[in-house]
Amino acid sequence: MPSSKVELVAFGLLSLLAVGSAVATISYRSAIRCAVGLFFHILSLAGLYMTLSAHFLAAVQLIVYVGAVVVLFVFVIMLLGPAADAPDDGAGRTPRWLGSGAAVCVGALSAMVVLSYRPERVLRPPSYGTLREVGGYLFGPAVLPFELASVLLTAAVVGAFAVARGHHDKVRLATGLGPDANNPLPSDQAPAAEDGEGPSGGRS
């Protein structure tokens, strides 16, 4: 828990920003807007770590997620292009409404639990949030979830490249350029006629 009133106020504001940006991340139809919402969500989480004196976790949050994951998402979005946006139809309207209702119920239950929870304030140990303590826990009891997260990220990268490759294959088929096409030049860039033939096919 934050140890001062200033940290408590900052914690509350950053918590509201984290919740709002998380809702924006899953509610926008545009992929680039979802990526921007994820960016602000990660920044707010880094701020929450700062208020809890977990400075190492805040730095890792910014370096790994903002500097790598969000950049990767934006790269994949730009690679897929605007054609990857979700179609504006009502095919998935029922699952979206059910998911929204479930999210509201879970949020209400979580809020009730948090408001009724009265933890005892304790002093932070001197080693709290240090590199030694985090590393000892990360490569000790939490080594299995840590490795599973790395496998999940690797699978996400491979899946993103597979989707991008399929998208470009569809573009080639739509434009009549197969994988073995010689990429013919436009008519205005065609090579000059040989043997002195003019544009009309006759000899000059």
N, C-alpha and C positions, 0 to 999 in steps of 0.2 A: 504494500500500500504506500502511496505518497506520504512523505514525512512532514510536509508543511502545507499551509493553506494555498500558497501559490502553486505548488505542484499538484494539489488536489483540483484546483480550478483548471489548470492546464490539462490534467488527466481527463476531466469531464468534457472539455471542449474537443480534445483530440479523439475522445471516444465517439462523440457525435459525428465528427468528420469521418471517422473510420466506418461507422454504420451507414452514413449517407453515401459515401463513395462506394461501399460494397453493394448497396442497393442499386446505385447507378451502373455499376459494372455488369449486373445481371439483368437490368431492365431495358437498356438501350438496344435498338436493333442494329445500329451501325457498329461495326467491329472496332473502328478506330476510336469511337467515343467510349466503348467498353474498356479499351486499353488505357485511355486517359483516366477513367474512373479507377482502374486498377493501380495506376501510377499514384494517384492521390491517396488511395487506401494504404499502399505500402509506405508512403511518407508519413501518414498518420500513425501507423504501427511503429515506425522508427521513433516518432515523437513520444509515444506511450512508453517505449523502452527507456527513453531518456529520462522521463519522469520517475521511472522505477529504479534509476541509477544503474541500469544494465547497458552501459555505454558500448561494450563490445558487441552485444546483440544488435544495437542500433546501427553500428557501423557495418556489420555483416548484412543487415537488412538492406541498407542502401547499396552496398557494393554488389551483392549477389542478385537481389531481386530487381532493383532499379537499373543497375548497370548491366545486367545480363538477361534476366527473364523478360522484363518489359521490352527491352530492346529486341529480343528475339521475337516476341509477339508482334511488335510493330513491323519487323522485317518480314514475317510471314504474311501479315495483312497486306503490306505493300506488294509482296510477291504474287499473292492471289488476285489482287486488284478489286475494283468495285463490283465485279460480277459475283464475288463470293458472299455478298450481302444476302440476308434471309429474304425470301419472297414475301410480298405483302398479301398473304392469303389467310384464310381461317382454318387451315388444316390442323395446326397445332394449338388452336385456341383453348380447347378443353384441358390439355395437359398443363398449359401455362396458368390457367385459373386454378387448377388443383394444386400446382406447385406454389402459387402465390398464397393460397389459403393455408397450406401446410407450413410455409415459412412464417406467416403471421402467427399461427398457433405456437410454433416453436419459439418465436421471439417473445410472445406474451408469457409463456411458461418460464423462459430464461430470465425475463425481467422480474417475475414474481420471486424466483429463487434468489436472484442477486439482491433484490430489495429486502428480503427477509433474512439474508445472511449477514451476520455481525461478527466478523473475524476479530480476533484479539490482535492488537497492534504489538508488534515485536520489533526490536532493534535489528537493523541489518548487520550481519556479520562483516568483518573487515574484508573478507575474500569474496563477497557477493558480487557476481557479475564480472569477475576477472577472467582473463584468458585461461589461467590454470584450472580454475573450477569448471568453467564451461567445457574446456577440452576433456577434462577427466570424466565429466558426465556424458559428453557426446560420444566418446569412444569407449565408454564403459557400459552402463545400463541401457543407453539409448543408441547403441551401435546398430542394432537391427532396423529400427525405424529410419535411421539416417541412411543406411544403404538402400532400403526400399524406396526412399524418396529420390535418391540418385538414379535408380533404375526407372522410376516413373518419369523423371525428367528426360532421360535418354529415349524412352519410348515415345514421349511427346514430340521430341525433335525429329525422330525417324518418321512418325506419322505426319508431321507437318510437311516434311519434304516429299513424302509419298502423295499427299493431297496436292501439293504444288505441281508435281510432275504430271499427275493425271489431268490437272487443269490445263497445262501447256499442251498436252497431247490432244485434248479436245479443241484447243485453239488451232492447232496445226490441221486437224481434220476439217474444221469449219472453214478454214481459208484455203483448203486444197493443197496444203504443203504437208506431205507425209514425212515420216522420219528419214526416207531415202531421197527426198526431193533435192533437186540441185539449186533451189532458191533462184528461179529465173529473175533476171533484172527487168524492171519496167521498160516500156517501149521507148521512153525518152532517154534511157540509159543503155539501150541496146548497142552492141559493138558496130562499128562502121562496116559497111558492105565491102567485100573484097572484089578483086578483079575489075575494079573500076565501075561497078554497078551502082546506079543511082538509086534514090529512094523508091522510084516507081518500078524497079526491077529491070529496066533497060540499061544499056551501056551508054555512058556519057560520051 
